[in-house]
């Protein structure tokens, strides 16, 4: 099997001036893998990169079939390298989708979201209803939990005639490209995460009060280390991160705005155009994602299962 190579350069050009927003101008530092990563060919499937550091299409696998230990290990290596994997035309049943995700651990339930045909399946059915949705915002799933999801497997059941793409952003690249002065401020810092910013538009005060008891605010490191690769990654997001502990509110807000902007850098992103039956499997520890609501009154139906994760460190 083969991997389509993307040329890389060891030369990193940084401008002399760093703008006030902290975003480098000019070329970015785009490292797909951590230092010491051993490049090896993939033997059981083809890998087709979709961007420089994030996103690869996997060809030659039927996800409805059980995974051997060898295939599971090779897919996990691809996930660590590319952060989000795409599988075209799988058309998995809900049972098969859950079975595939279970290869990476226990499945997570989320009572805040509409369920599908089981407690472990979340259904997103966006049509002309006018109801608020989870689109048009960069976020990492459920960081308001002590143990945010390790990853997620999403399948599009129905796609609109145009639009409806999903984008993912590489949070290791986002961290790598921060100015050194900013990195020195946030290494070791802790931030508070709360479900309210992401969910208050969906529920009334009484319901929100019930969920506040179930999901009190939690703290996570602003920069987490990936538990499998050891790589440092930015771990704050607009949906759930509310403040950096120990800073005055104005200073915290200013620094968070700068950090939130990192997900918006196109060089850190991959964008996927869905077809019905496609699967995306992403590493929630290493990415943010954004569902683009650019399809008017058309319908878009997706189902997601999430894999329980660890406590960020």
N, C-alpha and C positions, 0 to 999 in steps of 0.2 A: 504494500500500500504506500501511498505517497503523501507528501505534504507540499503544497504550493508555497514556495519561499517568498518572503517579503524582504527586499534588501534593507539592510540596516547600516548605520554608520557609527563608528566609535567616537566621531567628532561631535561634541556638544557645543553649540554656539549660544552664548547668553549675552543679552544686551548690557551695555554699561548702565543703562537707566532702568529701574523697575518702577512701573506706574504706581500711583497711590492705591489702586485696587489690589495690588500684590500679584497681578497676573503678568507673567513674562511676555514680552513681545518677541517676535521672531521665532526661531526654531525651538521646538520642545524636546525635552529629554524623554524618549519613548523606549522604555525597557519593558519588554513583554514578561520577562521572568526574573526572579531574584538572582543575585550573585551566587555563583556556584551551581546553578541549575545545569544538569547534564542533558544535553540535547540527544534524543534517541528517536529513531524512526518509529512510526506507528504501523504495526503489523496486521491489525485486524479490521482496519477501516481506513478510509481516505479522509484527510483533514484539508479543508479549503478555507484559508483565512479570509475574513471579511474586513479587517482593519489591521493596523500595525500592531496593537497590543491587546486588543480585546475582540472576541467574537470569531467563531469558526464554524463552518458547516461540516457536519459529520455525514459521510456517505458510505453506504454499504452495510447498514445495520437495520434489522427489523426489531423495533423496541417492544413489540408484542410478545417476543420470545424471551424466556428466562436468560439472564446473563451468566456466563461462566465467571469464575473468579478472575481468570486472566483478562476477559473482556471488561469486567467491571474495573479492574485495576488500571487498564489502559485508558478507559473513559475518564476515570478520576484524574489521571495524569493530564489528559487533554483539558479537563475542566480547570485544573490548577494553572495550566499554561495560558488558556484563552479566556477564562472567567465566565463565558457564556457560550453554550453549544447549541447549534440549530440542527434540527432533523426534519427534512421535508417529507410531506405526504404520509405520515404515520397513521393517522385516523385511528388512534387508540380508543378503546372503550375506557370508561371510567375505571374499571377494575384493573385493566392493563396499565393505565397511567399511574395508579397508586402503586401497583406492583413494581414498576420501574423505579419510582421514587424511593421505595423502601430499601432498595439496594444501598442507599446512603444513610439509612437510619430510621428511627421512629418518625411517623408523620405527626404534624402539628395540627391542632384545631384552632379556629379563630371565631369565637362567638360574636364578634363585632361585625362580621361580614355574612352576606347571603350564602347559604350552603347549597351544594348541588345534591347529588343523590346519596351522599354520606356526609358525616360530620367532618371528614377530612378533606372534602372537596369544596372549594370556594368558587362560586359562579359569578361572573361579571357579565351582565346582560344590558348593554347600553343601546338604547333606541331613542325614539323621539319623545320619550316620557318627560323630559325636562328635569328629571331628578338629578341631584348632585352626583358626581362620579369621582373616581380616584384617578382621573386622567389629568394631564397637563401639570404635573408636579414631579420634580426629581425627588426620589426617596429611596431608602433602604427599608425593606419590610420589617415591621414589628420590632423596631429597636426600643420601643417602650416596654419590652419584656426583659426580664433579667437574663434570659437566654434567647436572644433573637434567632430567627430561622437560619439554619446553615445554608439552605438553598431552596429553590422552587422549580417545579416543572409545570409549565403553562402550555395549554393547547388551545388553538383557535377553532371553535366549532362552526362559527359563521363569520365571514369577513365582509366588510362593506365593499361596494364597487370601486371605491378609491379611498386612499388614506388609511388611517388606523394602524400605522406602524408603531413599533416599540423601539426605544433607544435605551442603551446601557452605557454607563460611564465607568471607567477604570479608576478606582480610588487609590490604587498604588501609584499610578501615573500622576494622579491629582496631588498626592503627597510629595512625590519626587520633584515636582515642578514648583513647589512653594519656595519663596525666598528663604534663605538660611535663617534670617532673623525671625521669621514667622515660625519656622519649624522648631527653633529653640524655645519659643513661647509655648507651643502646644505639646511638645514631647513631655509626657508625664502629667498633662492636664486632664481634668475629668469634666464631663458635661452631663447635664440632666436631660433625660428623655421622658416625654409624657405623651399619652395617646390623644389628649385633648386637641392640640392644634390640627391633627389630621382627621379627627372624627366629629368635632363639634357641629359641623354643618349638616350632619346626617341625623342627629338625634335631638330631642327636646331636653330641657334641664333635668327632669326626673330620671330619664334613662341615662343621661350622662352621669348623674350622681351615683347610680347603681354601678356603672362601669368604673367610676373612680375608686370605689372600694375594691373592685376586683383587680384593677390595674393602676396601683399607685405609681408615682414617678420613680424612676430608677436612674442610676448613674453608670456611665461607661467611659472608658478612656477616649479622649478626642482622637488619638492615634492608637489603633489596635495592631497587634501582631497576628498575622495569619497563623492559625494553629498548626497548619501542615507545612507551609513554606517558610514561616518566620518573617515574612516580608511586612514592612510597615505600611499601613493604609489609613487614609483619612476616614473617620467613622462618626461623622455628624451629617444630619440631613434636615431639610426644611420642614418636613412633615412632623417630626417628633422631637428634635433637639431644641430645647428652650433656653438654656443658659450654660455658660461655662462657670463651674463652681469656683468661688474665690475672687471673681472679678466684679467690679461695679457693673450695674446693668448696662450703662452706655458703652463701656469698654467691651463687655461680653457681646452685645448686639453688633458692635462694629466688627469684632473679630469673627463672629459667626457669619456675618454677611460675606466677608472675604472668603471664608472657607466654603460656604455654600456655592459660591461662584465657580469653584473648581470643577464641579460636575458639568458646567455649561461649555467647557472648552471642547470644540469639535475634534481636536486631535486625540482626545481621550475616549472617544465615543465610537459605538457601532450602531447602525440603524437597520432594523430588519423589517422587510416587507412581507407580511403574512399571506399565506394561502390556507384555505380550510384544511385541517388535519396536520398542520405543522406543529412542531414541538420546540420550545425553548427551555433549556435547563441552565440556570445560572447560579453562580456562587454568590449568595447574599452577603457573605462576609466581606467580599472584595469589590462590590459594585453598588451603584445606584441605577435605577431605571425610571423610565418616563413613557407612559402610554399617550400617544398623540391623538387628541380628539379633533381631527381635521376632516371628518367624513359626514358632516351635516346631520341630517335626520335619518341616515341609514342605520341599520342594526349591526352590532358587533357583539358576538357572544364568545366568551373565553371561560375556561375552567382551569383552576390552579390547585395543585397540592404543594404543601410546604413541608420541608424536612426540619425537624427540631435541631436546634443548634446548641452551642456551648456558651459559657460566660465569657465575654470578651476580655482580653488581657492586653 
